[in-house]
Amino acid sequence: MTMDELKRKAAACALEHVRDGMKLGLGTGSTAKHFVELLGERVRGGLTVVGVPTSEVTRADAQRCGIPLTTLDEIDRLDLTVDGADEIDPALNLIKGGGGALLREKIVAAASDRMIVIADESKWVDTLGRFPLPIEVIPFGLSATRRALEHAFAEVGASGPIKLRNGKDGHAFVTDGGHWIVDADLGRIPDAPRLAGLLSVIPGVVDHGLFIGMASLAMLAGPNGIRTVERP
């Protein structure tokens, strides 16, 4: 099977957890897009759900697929969020944000009773950090923020280059919230939960791509089928 077929297979398995009447968080990225498309097929077949998209791209996909949408201003809790991940460790801690939607993804996941992560098995790692860690930042004072980031990395025994993410136009990538993203190529993060706490208190950091203790279930698609992993 191709990588895309594996992603769709994981999305199809996650869809089995959706029940009529659910309020759903709709993730962002290539794997989550498969879930949105498959969910749209079920909606057109009579399933009644409402979704909260985690990005403007997902909003457009969901509208195209005929999925009714709402916002977290209109409802206070979601039954389930289904989203992808850039990395998943055995504790189901994640790195997310490769697509630039990490802030909205985290807000939606935090408002959900459960979060299912769908991915191909290449995203499974023993220790987070191989995928560069996205950090959403305020443009003002970026050099000061970089220095604070380097200090936080050193506190957990990690280090690596920090690069400002550029968009397709060659200028700084701008998130849906109007911020910038820097990617920290750390290679290995010895203590991801501690680093998450350190990053969260840095002035200039809006949020980061470490999702700690948020995912309850991961569905990993590989050549031998779907491997399901629950959070310990």
Secondary structure as the mmCIF struct_conf table of DSSP 4:
data_model
#
loop_
_struct_conf.conf_type_id
_struct_conf.id
_struct_conf.beg_label_comp_id
_struct_conf.beg_label_asym_id
_struct_conf.beg_label_seq_id
_struct_conf.end_label_comp_id
_struct_conf.end_label_asym_id
_struct_conf.end_label_seq_id
HELX_RH_AL_P HELX_RH_AL_P1 MET A 3 LEU A 15
TURN_TY1_P TURN_TY1_P1 GLU A 16 HIS A 17
TURN_TY1_P TURN_TY1_P2 ASP A 20 GLY A 21
STRN STRN1 LYS A 23 LEU A 26
BEND BEND1 GLY A 29 GLY A 29
HELX_RH_AL_P HELX_RH_AL_P2 SER A 30 ARG A 44
TURN_TY1_P TURN_TY1_P3 GLY A 45 GLY A 46
STRN STRN2 VAL A 50 PRO A 53
BEND BEND2 THR A 54 SER A 55
HELX_RH_AL_P HELX_RH_AL_P3 GLU A 56 ARG A 64
TURN_TY1_P TURN_TY1_P4 CYS A 65 GLY A 66
STRN STRN3 LEU A 69 LEU A 69
TURN_TY1_P TURN_TY1_P5 LEU A 72 GLU A 74
BEND BEND3 ASP A 76 ASP A 76
STRN STRN4 LEU A 78 LEU A 78
BEND BEND4 ASP A 79 ASP A 79
STRN STRN5 LEU A 80 ASP A 83
BEND BEND5 ASP A 86 ASP A 86
STRN STRN6 GLU A 87 ILE A 88
TURN_TY1_P TURN_TY1_P6 PRO A 90 ALA A 91
STRN STRN7 LEU A 94 ILE A 95
TURN_TY1_P TURN_TY1_P7 GLY A 98 GLY A 99
BEND BEND6 GLY A 100 GLY A 100
HELX_RH_AL_P HELX_RH_AL_P4 LEU A 102 ALA A 110
TURN_TY1_P TURN_TY1_P8 ALA A 111 ALA A 111
STRN STRN8 SER A 112 SER A 112
BEND BEND7 ASP A 113 ASP A 113
STRN STRN9 MET A 115 ASP A 120
HELX_RH_3T_P HELX_RH_3T_P1 GLU A 121 LYS A 123
STRN STRN10 TRP A 124 TRP A 124
BEND BEND8 ASP A 126 THR A 127
TURN_TY1_P TURN_TY1_P9 LEU A 128 GLY A 129
BEND BEND9 ARG A 130 PHE A 131
HELX_LH_PP_P HELX_LH_PP_P1 PRO A 132 PRO A 132
STRN STRN11 LEU A 133 VAL A 137
BEND BEND10 PRO A 139 PRO A 139
TURN_TY1_P TURN_TY1_P10 PHE A 140 GLY A 141
HELX_RH_AL_P HELX_RH_AL_P5 LEU A 142 GLU A 155
TURN_TY1_P TURN_TY1_P11 VAL A 156 GLY A 157
STRN STRN12 ILE A 162 LEU A 164
STRN STRN13 ASN A 166 ASN A 166
TURN_TY1_P TURN_TY1_P12 LYS A 168 ASP A 169
BEND BEND11 GLY A 170 HIS A 171
STRN STRN14 ALA A 172 ALA A 172
HELX_LH_PP_P HELX_LH_PP_P2 PHE A 173 PHE A 173
TURN_TY1_P TURN_TY1_P13 ASP A 176 GLY A 177
BEND BEND12 GLY A 178 GLY A 178
STRN STRN15 TRP A 180 ALA A 184
BEND BEND13 GLY A 187 GLY A 187
TURN_TY1_P TURN_TY1_P14 PRO A 190 ASP A 191
HELX_RH_AL_P HELX_RH_AL_P6 ALA A 192 SER A 200
TURN_TY1_P TURN_TY1_P15 VAL A 201 VAL A 201
BEND BEND14 ILE A 202 ILE A 202
TURN_TY1_P TURN_TY1_P16 PRO A 203 GLY A 204
STRN STRN16 VAL A 205 HIS A 208
BEND BEND15 GLY A 209 GLY A 209
STRN STRN17 LEU A 210 PHE A 211
BEND BEND16 GLY A 213 GLY A 213
BEND BEND17 SER A 216 SER A 216
STRN STRN18 LEU A 217 GLY A 222
TURN_TY1_P TURN_TY1_P17 PRO A 223 ASN A 224
STRN STRN19 GLY A 225 GLU A 230
#
